[in-house]
């Protein structure tokens, strides 16, 4: 099975969120399972600098507003997987992020930048660019890669099938309809049966309409996005494709996230030797200027600071936690008002609250190792990875029961505590009251040290590696190839 993954980011080269982690890990897991896997990525400076032994495959000339476009092929650092880079200096070689400039403004030519990525992926899928290799499946990730599904449909080739994964339906890649000519697709693709979405163009809709199979990153989220509440205006399109929509839970890389081998933490620890976690907690308290106090429950949050992630709920519930003697350490960036509010909370409660605005991968590992609990109160969450890291590190998650959070955390209540299946704490409503109640339950459980150790052991024993999801994807690819 030959599989081409199409994405805008990959860890550790370019990362804005969990998408990069998935694109880094899933192809490797597929390769370990016997698939012939390659990636195609936009030629951003970080990609060009890191990919090994990149050599030209073909010169594509001028297209999508770029004076010169080349396709390069090299190897991913670390994994050695083959990777294609779309080298278009005018579109990709710039500072800032993959979607925005340094000041947070969307790049005005994102339509051309990610239209080109999708077009190149489709040309590779159709066998037009690399005579030595042609995929059976083009697997496109999120709106940035969604046009590949439309271009493949336009090519009308039966030799390759497409799979489209929705990582977050809220980010849809919307552009002015009058720019449709820049994409080079016929007018029927720009109608309501194609990319048109309330007078705009939706790249996300291209994937939903034209992919042979659609996946989301958890089974619960696959059901949720077909509803008005979670469908972000596309629920009707999704219901119309219901027979080809499924959810496959994301995994994590157990080598990157492993407390027994983590070089970023103060002391390594494991399920069999958990003593080092206390050392990590004390080191984290010291690092963030909090009192080093083993008797204080330490909550952490590692998140984009946004309403979607429910970070405002944490602020509303915080005074109650402080009264309980709890500490909170937050790492994240995003909404300016939330950033300011967390800074104010830290200033108001210096013995209980500490904040790092920004993201640092090593610091994230130290938080995960040092925390007693991780708070993930998302209003919606396609899959979520931080709760999986928390389980792996014995930092028990407190989550809202939505999306992948519902699929991965077993709430601690009388029955699950009795049968030993509890791994965290879940609540239903996106309210400070419900979140606060869940945290109070968690703090009470934490004070029962023997019971907490049992829950930690269960959580750390969970297998959320990519091996299982990779086998599910291989089965899906076979179904797509044969039209099952």
C-alpha positions as CSV (number, residue, x, y, z in Angstrom):
1,X,0.0,0.0,0.0
2,X,1.5,3.3,-1.1
3,X,0.3,6.3,0.8
4,X,1.0,10.0,0.4
5,X,0.3,12.3,3.3
6,X,-0.4,16.0,2.6
7,X,-0.1,18.5,5.3
8,X,1.0,22.1,6.1
9,X,3.1,21.2,9.3
10,X,5.0,18.4,10.9
11,X,6.7,18.1,14.2
12,X,9.5,19.2,14.9
13,X,9.9,21.3,11.8
14,X,6.8,23.4,11.9
15,X,4.1,23.1,14.6
16,X,1.2,25.2,15.7
17,X,-0.8,22.4,17.3
18,X,-1.7,18.7,17.4
19,X,-1.8,18.4,13.6
20,X,2.0,18.5,13.5
21,X,2.3,15.7,16.0
22,X,-0.1,13.5,14.0
23,X,1.7,14.1,10.7
24,X,5.0,13.3,12.4
25,X,3.8,10.0,14.0
26,X,1.1,8.4,11.9
27,X,3.2,8.0,8.7
28,X,5.9,6.4,10.7
29,X,3.4,3.9,12.3
30,X,2.1,3.1,8.9
31,X,5.6,2.4,7.6
32,X,6.3,0.1,10.6
33,X,3.1,-1.7,9.6
34,X,4.4,-2.3,6.1
35,X,3.0,0.6,4.1
36,X,5.2,2.5,1.6
37,X,4.6,6.1,3.0
38,X,5.7,9.5,1.8
39,X,4.9,13.1,2.8
40,X,4.4,16.3,0.7
41,X,4.9,19.6,2.6
42,X,5.1,23.2,1.7
43,X,8.7,24.4,1.3
44,X,8.9,26.7,4.3
45,X,12.3,27.8,5.5
46,X,12.2,25.4,8.4
47,X,11.3,22.5,6.1
48,X,14.0,23.3,3.6
49,X,16.7,23.7,6.2
50,X,15.9,20.4,8.0
51,X,15.0,17.9,5.3
52,X,18.0,15.7,4.4
53,X,19.5,15.4,0.9
54,X,16.7,17.3,-0.9
55,X,17.1,16.9,-4.7
56,X,15.0,18.4,-7.5
57,X,12.4,16.1,-9.0
58,X,10.8,18.4,-11.5
59,X,10.6,22.1,-12.3
60,X,7.0,23.2,-12.6
61,X,7.7,26.7,-13.8
62,X,5.3,29.6,-12.9
63,X,2.0,28.7,-11.2
64,X,-0.4,29.9,-8.5
65,X,1.2,33.3,-8.6
66,X,4.7,32.1,-8.0
67,X,7.4,32.8,-10.6
68,X,9.1,29.5,-10.1
69,X,7.9,26.3,-8.4
70,X,10.0,23.1,-8.1
71,X,9.3,19.8,-6.5
72,X,12.1,18.5,-4.3
73,X,12.5,15.0,-2.7
74,X,14.5,14.2,0.4
75,X,14.3,12.4,3.7
76,X,12.7,13.4,7.0
77,X,15.3,13.9,9.8
78,X,15.1,11.2,12.4
79,X,12.5,9.0,10.6
80,X,14.2,8.9,7.2
81,X,10.7,8.8,5.5
82,X,10.8,10.1,2.0
83,X,9.3,13.6,1.8
84,X,8.5,15.9,-1.1
85,X,8.8,19.7,-0.7
86,X,7.0,22.2,-2.8
87,X,9.7,24.8,-3.3
88,X,7.9,28.1,-4.2
89,X,10.1,30.9,-2.8
90,X,7.5,33.6,-3.4
91,X,4.8,31.7,-1.5
92,X,6.6,29.9,1.3
93,X,10.0,31.4,2.0
94,X,9.1,34.1,4.6
95,X,9.2,34.7,8.3
96,X,6.2,34.4,10.6
97,X,4.1,31.3,10.9
98,X,2.7,28.9,8.4
99,X,-0.6,30.7,8.2
100,X,0.0,34.1,9.7
101,X,2.6,36.8,9.8
102,X,4.5,37.7,12.9
103,X,1.9,40.2,13.9
104,X,-0.9,37.6,13.7
105,X,-2.4,38.7,10.4
106,X,-3.5,36.0,8.0
107,X,-1.2,35.8,4.9
108,X,-3.2,37.4,2.1
109,X,-2.1,34.8,-0.4
110,X,-3.0,31.7,1.7
111,X,-5.4,30.6,-1.1
112,X,-2.6,30.3,-3.5
113,X,-0.2,28.9,-1.0
114,X,-2.4,26.0,0.0
115,X,-4.1,25.7,-3.4
116,X,-0.6,24.9,-4.7
117,X,0.0,22.3,-2.0
118,X,-3.2,20.5,-2.9
119,X,-2.6,20.7,-6.6
120,X,1.0,19.3,-6.3
121,X,-0.3,16.4,-4.1
122,X,-3.0,15.6,-6.7
123,X,-0.5,15.6,-9.5
124,X,1.7,13.2,-7.5
125,X,-1.4,11.1,-7.0
126,X,-2.1,11.1,-10.7
127,X,1.4,10.0,-11.5
128,X,2.3,13.2,-13.3
129,X,5.3,14.4,-11.3
130,X,7.5,11.4,-10.1
131,X,7.8,8.6,-12.6
132,X,9.3,6.3,-10.0
133,X,6.4,6.4,-7.5
134,X,2.7,6.8,-7.4
135,X,0.5,6.5,-4.4
136,X,-2.6,4.3,-4.0
137,X,-4.0,6.7,-1.4
138,X,-3.6,10.5,-1.0
139,X,-4.3,11.3,2.7
140,X,-5.0,15.0,3.1
141,X,-5.0,16.7,6.6
142,X,-7.2,19.6,7.5
143,X,-8.2,22.6,5.3
144,X,-4.6,23.3,4.1
145,X,-4.5,20.1,2.2
146,X,-8.2,19.7,1.3
147,X,-7.9,21.0,-2.3
148,X,-6.0,17.8,-3.2
149,X,-9.3,16.0,-3.0
150,X,-10.9,18.4,-5.5
151,X,-8.0,18.3,-7.9
152,X,-8.0,14.5,-7.8
153,X,-11.7,14.4,-8.5
154,X,-11.1,16.8,-11.4
155,X,-8.4,14.5,-12.8
156,X,-11.0,11.7,-12.8
157,X,-8.4,9.0,-12.2
158,X,-9.5,5.6,-10.7
159,X,-5.9,4.6,-9.9
160,X,-5.7,6.7,-6.7
161,X,-8.2,7.3,-3.9
162,X,-8.4,10.1,-1.3
163,X,-8.8,10.2,2.4
164,X,-9.5,13.4,4.2
165,X,-9.0,13.9,7.9
166,X,-10.7,16.7,9.8
167,X,-8.5,17.7,12.7
168,X,-10.6,20.7,13.7
169,X,-13.8,21.7,11.8
170,X,-13.7,25.2,13.2
171,X,-10.8,26.2,11.0
172,X,-12.2,26.0,7.4
173,X,-9.9,27.9,5.1
174,X,-12.4,30.5,3.9
175,X,-11.6,32.8,0.9
176,X,-13.3,35.3,-1.4
177,X,-15.4,33.6,-4.1
178,X,-14.1,36.1,-6.6
179,X,-10.6,34.5,-6.2
180,X,-11.8,31.1,-7.5
181,X,-10.1,31.6,-10.9
182,X,-6.7,31.4,-9.1
183,X,-7.3,27.8,-8.4
184,X,-7.7,26.6,-12.0
185,X,-10.8,24.4,-11.3
186,X,-13.8,24.4,-13.5
187,X,-16.8,26.5,-12.5
188,X,-18.9,23.5,-11.3
189,X,-16.4,23.0,-8.5
190,X,-17.2,26.5,-7.3
191,X,-20.9,26.0,-6.9
192,X,-22.9,25.1,-3.8
193,X,-22.2,21.4,-4.7
194,X,-18.5,22.2,-4.5
195,X,-16.4,24.8,-2.6
196,X,-19.0,27.6,-2.4
197,X,-20.0,28.3,1.2
198,X,-22.3,31.3,1.9
199,X,-20.7,33.4,-0.9
200,X,-17.2,32.3,-0.1
201,X,-14.9,29.4,-0.9
202,X,-14.3,26.8,1.7
203,X,-11.2,24.6,1.4
204,X,-12.6,22.4,4.2
205,X,-15.7,21.8,2.1
206,X,-13.6,20.6,-0.8
207,X,-12.3,17.8,1.4
208,X,-15.7,16.9,2.7
209,X,-17.3,16.9,-0.7
210,X,-14.7,15.2,-2.8
211,X,-12.7,12.8,-0.6
212,X,-13.5,9.1,-1.0
213,X,-13.3,8.6,2.7
214,X,-13.6,11.2,5.5
215,X,-12.1,10.7,9.0
216,X,-12.0,12.7,12.2
217,X,-9.6,12.2,15.0
218,X,-12.0,10.5,17.5
219,X,-15.2,8.5,17.2
220,X,-17.2,10.9,19.3
221,X,-16.2,13.9,17.3
222,X,-17.2,12.1,14.1
223,X,-20.7,11.9,15.6
224,X,-20.7,15.4,16.9
225,X,-19.8,17.2,13.7
226,X,-22.9,15.9,12.1
227,X,-24.9,17.9,14.6
228,X,-25.9,21.6,14.5
229,X,-24.1,22.3,17.7
230,X,-20.7,21.1,16.6
231,X,-21.0,21.1,12.8
232,X,-19.8,24.7,12.3
233,X,-22.3,25.2,9.5
234,X,-21.1,22.1,7.6
235,X,-23.2,19.5,9.5
236,X,-25.5,19.2,6.5
237,X,-22.6,18.4,4.2
238,X,-21.3,15.8,6.7
239,X,-24.6,14.2,7.1
240,X,-24.9,13.9,3.4
241,X,-21.6,11.9,3.4
242,X,-22.5,9.9,6.5
243,X,-21.7,6.5,5.0
244,X,-18.1,7.4,4.4
245,X,-17.4,9.4,7.7
246,X,-15.7,7.6,10.6
247,X,-13.6,8.5,13.6
248,X,-10.2,7.1,14.3
249,X,-8.7,8.2,17.6
250,X,-5.3,9.9,17.4
251,X,-2.3,8.3,19.1
252,X,0.8,9.7,20.7
253,X,4.4,8.9,20.1
254,X,5.4,6.8,23.1
255,X,9.1,7.5,22.5
256,X,8.7,11.3,22.6
257,X,6.3,11.1,25.5
258,X,7.8,8.7,28.0
259,X,8.5,9.7,31.6
260,X,10.9,6.8,31.9
261,X,13.1,8.1,29.2
262,X,12.3,11.9,29.1
263,X,15.5,14.0,29.2
264,X,13.6,17.2,29.8
265,X,12.3,16.3,33.3
266,X,13.9,16.6,36.7
267,X,13.9,12.9,37.4
268,X,12.6,10.1,35.2
269,X,10.0,7.8,36.5
270,X,7.8,4.9,35.4
271,X,4.7,2.8,36.3
272,X,7.0,0.5,38.3
273,X,9.1,3.2,39.8
274,X,6.9,6.2,40.3
275,X,8.9,8.0,43.0
276,X,10.5,10.4,40.6
277,X,7.2,12.2,40.0
278,X,7.4,13.8,43.4
279,X,10.9,15.2,42.5
280,X,9.4,16.5,39.2
281,X,6.6,18.2,41.1
282,X,9.0,20.0,43.5
283,X,11.2,21.1,40.6
284,X,8.2,22.5,38.7
285,X,7.0,24.4,41.8
286,X,10.5,25.9,42.2
287,X,10.9,26.7,38.5
288,X,7.6,28.7,38.5
289,X,8.3,30.4,41.9
290,X,5.5,28.6,43.8
291,X,6.0,27.3,47.3
292,X,7.6,23.8,47.2
293,X,4.8,22.0,49.0
294,X,4.1,18.3,48.4
295,X,0.7,18.7,50.3
296,X,-0.6,21.2,47.7
297,X,-2.4,19.6,44.8
298,X,-0.8,20.9,41.6
299,X,-2.9,21.5,38.5
300,X,-1.5,22.3,35.1
301,X,-3.0,23.5,31.8
302,X,-1.1,23.4,28.5
303,X,-3.3,25.0,25.9
304,X,-4.0,27.6,23.3
305,X,-5.6,30.4,25.3
306,X,-9.0,30.5,23.7
307,X,-12.7,30.2,24.4
308,X,-12.8,26.9,22.5
309,X,-10.3,25.4,25.0
310,X,-12.4,26.7,27.9
311,X,-9.6,28.6,29.5
312,X,-12.1,31.3,30.7
313,X,-13.8,28.6,32.7
314,X,-10.5,28.0,34.6
315,X,-10.4,31.7,35.5
316,X,-13.9,31.7,36.8
317,X,-13.5,28.6,38.9
318,X,-10.0,29.5,40.2
319,X,-10.9,31.2,43.5
320,X,-12.5,28.0,44.7
321,X,-9.4,26.0,44.0
322,X,-7.2,28.5,45.8
323,X,-9.4,28.2,48.9
324,X,-8.6,24.4,48.7
325,X,-4.9,25.2,48.8
326,X,-4.4,24.1,45.2
327,X,-1.7,25.4,42.8
328,X,-2.1,26.1,39.1
329,X,0.6,26.4,36.4
330,X,-0.5,27.5,32.9
331,X,1.5,27.5,29.7
332,X,-0.1,28.8,26.5
333,X,-0.7,31.8,24.3
334,X,-3.6,33.1,22.3
335,X,-6.4,35.5,23.1
336,X,-4.8,38.7,24.4
337,X,-7.6,39.2,27.0
338,X,-7.1,35.7,28.4
339,X,-3.3,36.2,28.5
340,X,-3.8,39.4,30.5
341,X,-6.4,37.7,32.8
342,X,-4.0,34.9,33.6
343,X,-1.2,37.3,34.3
344,X,-3.5,39.2,36.7
345,X,-4.5,35.9,38.4
346,X,-0.8,35.1,38.9
347,X,-0.2,38.6,40.4
348,X,-3.2,38.2,42.7
349,X,-2.3,34.7,43.9
350,X,1.5,34.5,43.6
351,X,1.6,31.5,46.0
352,X,-1.0,29.6,44.0
353,X,-0.9,30.6,40.3
354,X,2.0,30.8,37.8
355,X,1.8,31.5,34.1
356,X,4.1,31.2,31.1
357,X,2.7,33.0,28.0
358,X,4.1,31.2,25.0
359,X,5.0,27.6,24.2
360,X,8.1,25.7,24.9
361,X,8.3,21.9,24.2
362,X,10.7,21.0,27.0
363,X,8.7,23.1,29.5
364,X,5.6,21.2,28.4
365,X,7.3,18.0,29.3
366,X,8.3,19.4,32.7
367,X,4.7,20.5,33.4
368,X,3.4,17.1,32.4
369,X,5.8,15.3,34.7
370,X,5.4,17.7,37.6
371,X,1.6,18.1,37.7
372,X,-0.8,16.1,39.7
373,X,-3.7,16.8,37.4
374,X,-4.1,18.4,33.9
375,X,-7.2,20.5,33.2
376,X,-8.7,20.3,29.7
377,X,-12.2,22.0,29.9
378,X,-12.7,22.4,26.1
379,X,-16.0,23.5,24.7
380,X,-15.3,21.1,21.9
381,X,-12.2,18.9,21.3
382,X,-11.8,16.8,18.2
383,X,-9.3,14.5,19.9
384,X,-7.0,16.3,22.3
385,X,-3.5,15.2,22.9
386,X,-2.6,16.8,26.2
387,X,-5.0,14.5,28.1
388,X,-3.2,11.5,26.5
389,X,0.2,12.9,27.6
390,X,-1.3,13.4,31.0
391,X,-2.4,9.7,31.2
392,X,1.0,8.6,30.0
393,X,2.7,10.7,32.8
394,X,0.3,9.8,35.6
395,X,-1.0,13.4,35.6
396,X,-4.7,12.6,35.8
397,X,-6.9,14.5,33.3
398,X,-9.9,16.7,34.3
399,X,-11.9,17.0,31.1
400,X,-15.2,18.0,29.6
401,X,-17.0,15.0,28.2
402,X,-16.8,16.0,24.5
403,X,-14.9,14.6,21.4
404,X,-11.8,12.7,22.0
405,X,-11.8,13.7,25.7
406,X,-14.9,11.5,26.1
407,X,-13.3,8.7,24.3
408,X,-10.1,8.6,26.3
409,X,-10.8,9.5,29.9
410,X,-12.8,7.2,32.2
411,X,-14.5,9.3,34.9
412,X,-13.9,8.3,38.5
413,X,-17.1,7.4,40.1
414,X,-18.3,4.6,42.4
415,X,-18.5,1.9,39.7
416,X,-15.2,2.7,37.9
417,X,-13.3,3.2,41.1
418,X,-14.6,-0.2,42.3
419,X,-13.6,-2.1,39.1
420,X,-10.3,-0.2,38.6
421,X,-11.1,1.4,35.3
422,X,-11.1,5.1,36.4
423,X,-8.4,7.2,34.8
424,X,-9.5,10.8,35.4
425,X,-12.5,13.1,36.0
426,X,-15.1,14.2,33.5
427,X,-17.9,16.8,33.5
428,X,-20.7,17.6,31.1
429,X,-21.5,21.3,30.9
430,X,-19.2,24.1,29.8
431,X,-19.6,26.0,33.0
432,X,-17.4,27.1,35.8
433,X,-19.7,25.4,38.3
434,X,-19.3,22.0,36.6
435,X,-15.6,22.4,36.1
436,X,-15.1,23.5,39.7
437,X,-17.1,20.5,41.0
438,X,-14.9,18.1,38.9
439,X,-11.7,19.7,40.3
440,X,-13.0,19.4,43.8
441,X,-13.7,15.7,43.2
442,X,-10.2,15.3,41.9
443,X,-8.7,17.0,44.8
444,X,-10.6,14.8,47.3
445,X,-9.5,11.7,45.4
446,X,-5.9,13.0,45.3
447,X,-5.9,13.2,49.1
448,X,-6.6,9.4,49.2
449,X,-3.0,8.5,48.4
450,X,-3.6,4.8,48.0
451,X,-6.6,5.3,45.7
452,X,-4.7,7.9,43.7
453,X,-1.8,5.6,43.1
454,X,-4.2,3.0,41.8
455,X,-5.7,5.5,39.3
456,X,-2.2,6.6,38.3
457,X,-1.2,3.1,37.6
458,X,-4.2,2.4,35.5
459,X,-3.7,5.7,33.5
460,X,0.0,5.0,32.9
461,X,-0.8,1.5,31.7
462,X,-3.2,2.7,28.9
463,X,-1.9,2.1,25.4
464,X,-2.4,5.2,23.2
465,X,0.4,4.5,20.8
466,X,-0.1,4.8,17.0
467,X,0.0,1.1,16.4
468,X,-3.7,0.5,16.8
469,X,-4.8,3.6,14.8
470,X,-2.3,2.8,12.0
471,X,-4.0,-0.6,11.5
472,X,-7.4,1.1,11.4
473,X,-6.2,3.5,8.8
474,X,-4.7,0.7,6.7
475,X,-8.1,-1.1,6.8
476,X,-9.8,2.2,5.7
477,X,-7.4,2.6,2.9
478,X,-8.2,-0.9,1.6
479,X,-11.9,-0.1,1.8
480,X,-11.3,3.2,-0.2
481,X,-9.3,1.4,-2.8
482,X,-12.0,-1.3,-3.4
483,X,-15.0,1.0,-3.0
484,X,-16.3,-0.9,0.1
